Amino acid sequence: MKLSDAKHYLPFVQAASEGKIVEVNSGSDQCPKWEHISELNFDREPRVYRIKPTPNLRPWKPEEVPVGALLQDNGKDIGEIFDVGLERFYFRPYYAGRIDYWYMSDAVTYTGKLRYSTDHGKTWLPCGVEECGYDGGGGYGVCSWSEI
């Protein structure tokens, strides 16, 4: 690393000191392949490094709601999603004979743990779509939960 470039590496040093993950692009600019690095030796130019983006959860769009999925609130199974409107999704509760609903935006901001499963309860995911935010390559992307 050239001393004149030291200021460009400071955000990565700060992030590492805070326990954040620093990644290096082992691919190309057109097809990046971000990998965790365990040592900060900065033997490449600053633009190939990034701080791993923090995922954000946004509400589902109507076409993204997994109709047929099981619904869980704070670890308790509460019903099955069966229909979708413009702003909310409907589910059949196990605890009552009536239909209930959640607003899609509330499903993300709810302080409890509203989750859904599309594999009969083997895997539970938060209700919404995870977006990684800035990907360091000039764009925004959607993560899968396995990347976290």
MIDOSE-1310 file (N, C-alpha, C; in nm, 2 decimals, decimal comma, always signed):
residues 148
mkls	+0,09/-0,12/+0,00/+0,00/+0,00/+0,00/+0,09/+0,12/+0,00; +0,06/+0,22/-0,09/+0,13/+0,34/-0,09/+0,07/+0,43/+0,02; +0,16/+0,51/+0,09/+0,12/+0,59/+0,20/+0,01/+0,69/+0,15; +0,02/+0,74/+0,03/-0,08/+0,84/-0,02/-0,22/+0,78/-0,03
dakh	-0,23/+0,64/-0,04/-0,36/+0,57/-0,04/-0,41/+0,54/+0,09; -0,34/+0,56/+0,20/-0,38/+0,51/+0,33/-0,52/+0,56/+0,37; -0,55/+0,68/+0,34/-0,69/+0,74/+0,38/-0,80/+0,66/+0,31; -0,78/+0,59/+0,20/-0,88/+0,52/+0,13/-0,91/+0,38/+0,20
ylpf	-0,81/+0,34/+0,28/-0,82/+0,21/+0,35/-0,88/+0,23/+0,49; -0,88/+0,35/+0,54/-0,92/+0,37/+0,68/-1,07/+0,32/+0,71; -1,17/+0,34/+0,62/-1,30/+0,29/+0,65/-1,30/+0,13/+0,67; -1,21/+0,06/+0,60/-1,20/-0,08/+0,62/-1,14/-0,12/+0,75
vqaa	-1,04/-0,05/+0,79/-0,98/-0,07/+0,92/-1,08/-0,04/+1,03; -1,15/+0,07/+1,02/-1,25/+0,11/+1,12/-1,36/+0,00/+1,13; -1,41/-0,05/+1,01/-1,52/-0,15/+1,01/-1,47/-0,28/+1,07; -1,35/-0,32/+1,04/-1,29/-0,44/+1,10/-1,28/-0,43/+1,26
segk	-1,24/-0,31/+1,30/-1,23/-0,29/+1,45/-1,37/-0,29/+1,52; -1,47/-0,27/+1,44/-1,61/-0,28/+1,50/-1,67/-0,41/+1,48; -1,59/-0,51/+1,43/-1,64/-0,64/+1,41/-1,72/-0,67/+1,28; -1,72/-0,57/+1,19/-1,78/-0,59/+1,06/-1,69/-0,67/+0,97
ivev	-1,76/-0,73/+0,87/-1,68/-0,82/+0,78/-1,63/-0,73/+0,66; -1,50/-0,74/+0,63/-1,45/-0,68/+0,51/-1,43/-0,78/+0,40; -1,47/-0,75/+0,28/-1,46/-0,84/+0,17/-1,37/-0,79/+0,06; -1,32/-0,88/-0,02/-1,24/-0,84/-0,14/-1,30/-0,90/-0,26
nsgs	-1,30/-0,83/-0,37/-1,35/-0,88/-0,50/-1,25/-0,96/-0,57; -1,27/-1,09/-0,57/-1,17/-1,18/-0,64/-1,22/-1,21/-0,79; -1,33/-1,15/-0,82/-1,38/-1,16/-0,96/-1,34/-1,03/-1,04; -1,43/-0,99/-1,13/-1,40/-0,87/-1,21/-1,50/-0,76/-1,18
dqcp	-1,48/-0,64/-1,23/-1,58/-0,54/-1,21/-1,72/-0,57/-1,26; -1,72/-0,64/-1,38/-1,84/-0,68/-1,44/-1,91/-0,80/-1,37; -1,83/-0,88/-1,31/-1,89/-1,00/-1,25/-1,81/-1,02/-1,11; -1,85/-0,94/-1,01/-1,78/-0,95/-0,88/-1,81/-1,08/-0,81
kweh	-1,70/-1,12/-0,74/-1,71/-1,23/-0,65/-1,65/-1,19/-0,51; -1,74/-1,16/-0,42/-1,70/-1,10/-0,29/-1,67/-1,21/-0,19; -1,55/-1,21/-0,13/-1,51/-1,31/-0,04/-1,46/-1,24/+0,09; -1,49/-1,31/+0,20/-1,44/-1,26/+0,33/-1,29/-1,26/+0,34
isel	-1,23/-1,16/+0,40/-1,09/-1,17/+0,42/-1,06/-1,17/+0,57; -0,96/-1,25/+0,61/-0,93/-1,26/+0,75/-0,81/-1,17/+0,80; -0,74/-1,12/+0,70/-0,63/-1,03/+0,73/-0,63/-0,91/+0,64; -0,61/-0,79/+0,70/-0,61/-0,67/+0,63/-0,47/-0,63/+0,59
nfdr	-0,43/-0,68/+0,47/-0,29/-0,64/+0,43/-0,29/-0,54/+0,32; -0,40/-0,51/+0,26/-0,42/-0,41/+0,15/-0,31/-0,42/+0,05; -0,30/-0,53/-0,01/-0,21/-0,55/-0,12/-0,27/-0,52/-0,26; -0,39/-0,48/-0,26/-0,46/-0,44/-0,39/-0,52/-0,30/-0,37
eprv	-0,56/-0,25/-0,48/-0,62/-0,11/-0,48/-0,75/-0,10/-0,40; -0,78/+0,01/-0,34/-0,89/+0,03/-0,25/-1,03/-0,01/-0,31; -1,05/+0,00/-0,44/-1,18/-0,02/-0,50/-1,22/-0,17/-0,50; -1,13/-0,26/-0,47/-1,16/-0,40/-0,47/-1,20/-0,45/-0,33
yrik	-1,20/-0,36/-0,24/-1,25/-0,39/-0,10/-1,38/-0,33/-0,07; -1,46/-0,39/+0,02/-1,58/-0,34/+0,06/-1,62/-0,39/+0,20; -1,70/-0,32/+0,27/-1,76/-0,36/+0,39/-1,88/-0,44/+0,36; -1,90/-0,56/+0,41/-2,01/-0,64/+0,37/-2,14/-0,56/+0,41
ptpn	-2,23/-0,55/+0,31/-2,36/-0,47/+0,33/-2,44/-0,54/+0,44; -2,51/-0,45/+0,51/-2,61/-0,50/+0,61/-2,74/-0,52/+0,54; -2,80/-0,63/+0,55/-2,93/-0,65/+0,49/-3,04/-0,58/+0,56; -3,14/-0,53/+0,48/-3,26/-0,47/+0,52/-3,38/-0,54/+0,48
lrpw	-3,48/-0,55/+0,56/-3,60/-0,62/+0,52/-3,71/-0,52/+0,48; -3,76/-0,54/+0,36/-3,87/-0,45/+0,31/-4,00/-0,53/+0,30; -4,11/-0,46/+0,30/-4,24/-0,54/+0,29/-4,25/-0,61/+0,15; -4,32/-0,72/+0,15/-4,35/-0,79/+0,03/-4,43/-0,70/-0,07
kpee	-4,41/-0,72/-0,19/-4,51/-0,67/-0,29/-4,61/-0,78/-0,31; -4,73/-0,74/-0,35/-4,84/-0,84/-0,36/-4,80/-0,97/-0,43; -4,72/-0,96/-0,54/-4,68/-1,07/-0,62/-4,57/-1,16/-0,55; -4,52/-1,11/-0,44/-4,41/-1,18/-0,37/-4,46/-1,26/-0,25
vpvg	-4,59/-1,23/-0,21/-4,64/-1,30/-0,09/-4,65/-1,45/-0,12; -4,60/-1,54/-0,03/-4,60/-1,68/-0,06/-4,73/-1,74/-0,01; -4,83/-1,74/-0,10/-4,96/-1,79/-0,07/-4,94/-1,94/-0,05; -5,01/-1,99/+0,06/-4,99/-2,13/+0,10/-4,89/-2,15/+0,21
allq	-4,81/-2,05/+0,24/-4,71/-2,06/+0,34/-4,77/-2,06/+0,48; -4,71/-2,13/+0,58/-4,75/-2,13/+0,72/-4,70/-2,00/+0,78; -4,77/-1,95/+0,88/-4,74/-1,82/+0,94/-4,71/-1,85/+1,09; -4,61/-1,78/+1,15/-4,57/-1,80/+1,29/-4,55/-1,67/+1,35
dngk	-4,60/-1,65/+1,48/-4,58/-1,53/+1,55/-4,51/-1,57/+1,69; -4,39/-1,51/+1,70/-4,31/-1,54/+1,82/-4,30/-1,69/+1,85; -4,27/-1,77/+1,75/-4,25/-1,91/+1,76/-4,38/-2,00/+1,77; -4,50/-1,93/+1,76/-4,62/-2,01/+1,77/-4,69/-2,01/+1,63
dige	-4,72/-2,12/+1,59/-4,79/-2,13/+1,46/-4,93/-2,07/+1,47; -4,96/-1,98/+1,38/-5,09/-1,91/+1,39/-5,18/-1,92/+1,27; -5,13/-1,98/+1,16/-5,22/-1,99/+1,04/-5,15/-2,02/+0,91; -5,23/-2,01/+0,80/-5,17/-2,03/+0,67/-5,22/-1,91/+0,58
ifdv	-5,12/-1,86/+0,50/-5,15/-1,75/+0,41/-5,23/-1,80/+0,30; -5,35/-1,74/+0,26/-5,43/-1,80/+0,16/-5,47/-1,70/+0,05; -5,45/-1,56/+0,08/-5,49/-1,47/-0,02/-5,41/-1,34/+0,00; -5,41/-1,25/-0,11/-5,33/-1,13/-0,11/-5,41/-1,02/-0,16
gler	-5,41/-0,90/-0,10/-5,47/-0,78/-0,15/-5,36/-0,68/-0,19; -5,39/-0,56/-0,21/-5,29/-0,46/-0,25/-5,20/-0,42/-0,13; -5,25/-0,42/-0,01/-5,16/-0,38/+0,10/-5,15/-0,48/+0,21; -5,23/-0,59/+0,20/-5,23/-0,69/+0,31/-5,24/-0,83/+0,25
fyfr	-5,20/-0,92/+0,34/-5,22/-1,06/+0,31/-5,31/-1,12/+0,41; -5,39/-1,22/+0,37/-5,49/-1,28/+0,46/-5,45/-1,42/+0,49; -5,48/-1,46/+0,61/-5,45/-1,60/+0,66/-5,56/-1,66/+0,74; -5,57/-1,79/+0,74/-5,67/-1,86/+0,81/-5,60/-1,90/+0,95
pyya	-5,65/-1,83/+1,06/-5,59/-1,86/+1,19/-5,63/-2,00/+1,24; -5,54/-2,06/+1,31/-5,56/-2,19/+1,37/-5,65/-2,17/+1,50; -5,64/-2,05/+1,56/-5,70/-2,02/+1,69/-5,85/-1,97/+1,68; -5,90/-1,94/+1,56/-6,03/-1,89/+1,55/-6,09/-1,93/+1,42
grid	-6,22/-1,93/+1,41/-6,29/-1,97/+1,29/-6,31/-1,86/+1,18; -6,24/-1,75/+1,21/-6,26/-1,64/+1,11/-6,13/-1,61/+1,04; -6,14/-1,53/+0,93/-6,02/-1,49/+0,85/-5,96/-1,37/+0,92; -5,83/-1,37/+0,92/-5,75/-1,25/+0,97/-5,65/-1,20/+0,87
ywym	-5,59/-1,09/+0,89/-5,50/-1,03/+0,79/-5,38/-0,96/+0,86; -5,28/-0,94/+0,79/-5,16/-0,85/+0,83/-5,14/-0,75/+0,71; -5,12/-0,63/+0,75/-5,07/-0,53/+0,65/-4,92/-0,57/+0,62; -4,88/-0,57/+0,49/-4,75/-0,61/+0,46/-4,64/-0,53/+0,52
sdav	-4,66/-0,40/+0,54/-4,57/-0,31/+0,60/-4,56/-0,34/+0,75; -4,67/-0,38/+0,81/-4,67/-0,41/+0,96/-4,60/-0,54/+0,98; -4,60/-0,63/+0,89/-4,54/-0,76/+0,90/-4,39/-0,75/+0,92; -4,33/-0,64/+0,86/-4,19/-0,62/+0,86/-4,15/-0,54/+0,99
tytg	-4,23/-0,44/+1,03/-4,20/-0,36/+1,14/-4,25/-0,41/+1,28; -4,33/-0,51/+1,28/-4,39/-0,57/+1,40/-4,27/-0,61/+1,49; -4,29/-0,57/+1,62/-4,18/-0,60/+1,72/-4,17/-0,75/+1,76; -4,27/-0,82/+1,73/-4,26/-0,97/+1,75/-4,18/-1,03/+1,64
klry	-4,19/-1,16/+1,63/-4,12/-1,23/+1,52/-4,22/-1,30/+1,43; -4,27/-1,22/+1,34/-4,36/-1,28/+1,24/-4,28/-1,35/+1,13; -4,30/-1,48/+1,11/-4,22/-1,55/+1,02/-4,31/-1,64/+0,93; -4,26/-1,69/+0,82/-4,33/-1,78/+0,73/-4,25/-1,90/+0,69
stdh	-4,32/-2,00/+0,65/-4,25/-2,12/+0,61/-4,32/-2,18/+0,48; -4,24/-2,21/+0,38/-4,30/-2,27/+0,26/-4,26/-2,42/+0,25; -4,19/-2,47/+0,36/-4,16/-2,62/+0,36/-4,21/-2,69/+0,48; -4,34/-2,66/+0,51/-4,41/-2,73/+0,62/-4,34/-2,71/+0,76
gktw	-4,28/-2,59/+0,78/-4,23/-2,57/+0,91/-4,08/-2,61/+0,94; -4,01/-2,65/+0,83/-3,87/-2,69/+0,85/-3,78/-2,56/+0,86; -3,82/-2,46/+0,78/-3,74/-2,34/+0,78/-3,83/-2,22/+0,79; -3,80/-2,13/+0,88/-3,88/-2,01/+0,90/-3,80/-1,89/+0,87
lpcg	-3,86/-1,80/+0,79/-3,80/-1,68/+0,74/-3,88/-1,56/+0,78; -3,82/-1,44/+0,79/-3,90/-1,32/+0,82/-3,99/-1,28/+0,71; -4,11/-1,22/+0,74/-4,21/-1,19/+0,64/-4,16/-1,06/+0,57; -4,11/-1,07/+0,45/-4,06/-0,96/+0,37/-3,95/-1,01/+0,28
veec	-3,89/-0,91/+0,21/-3,78/-0,94/+0,12/-3,65/-0,87/+0,17; -3,55/-0,95/+0,18/-3,42/-0,89/+0,23/-3,35/-0,83/+0,11; -3,31/-0,70/+0,13/-3,23/-0,63/+0,03/-3,10/-0,60/+0,10; -2,99/-0,62/+0,03/-2,86/-0,60/+0,08/-2,82/-0,46/+0,08
gydg	-2,88/-0,38/+0,00/-2,84/-0,24/-0,01/-2,72/-0,22/-0,11; -2,64/-0,12/-0,09/-2,53/-0,09/-0,18/-2,44/-0,21/-0,18; -2,41/-0,26/-0,30/-2,32/-0,38/-0,31/-2,17/-0,35/-0,34; -2,14/-0,22/-0,34/-2,00/-0,18/-0,36/-1,96/-0,18/-0,51
gggy	-2,05/-0,23/-0,59/-2,02/-0,23/-0,73/-2,11/-0,13/-0,81; -2,17/-0,04/-0,74/-2,25/+0,06/-0,81/-2,40/+0,03/-0,81; -2,44/-0,08/-0,75/-2,58/-0,12/-0,76/-2,64/-0,17/-0,63; -2,76/-0,21/-0,64/-2,83/-0,27/-0,52/-2,87/-0,41/-0,55
gvcs	-2,88/-0,49/-0,45/-2,91/-0,63/-0,48/-3,00/-0,69/-0,38; -3,06/-0,80/-0,41/-3,13/-0,88/-0,31/-3,05/-1,00/-0,27; -3,04/-1,02/-0,14/-2,96/-1,13/-0,08/-3,05/-1,25/-0,06; -2,99/-1,36/-0,04/-3,06/-1,47/+0,01/-3,02/-1,48/+0,16
wsei	-3,10/-1,55/+0,24/-3,07/-1,56/+0,38/-2,94/-1,64/+0,40; -2,91/-1,72/+0,31/-2,78/-1,80/+0,32/-2,66/-1,72/+0,31; -2,67/-1,60/+0,25/-2,55/-1,51/+0,24/-2,51/-1,44/+0,37; -2,60/-1,44/+0,46/-2,58/-1,36/+0,58/-2,50/-1,44/+0,68
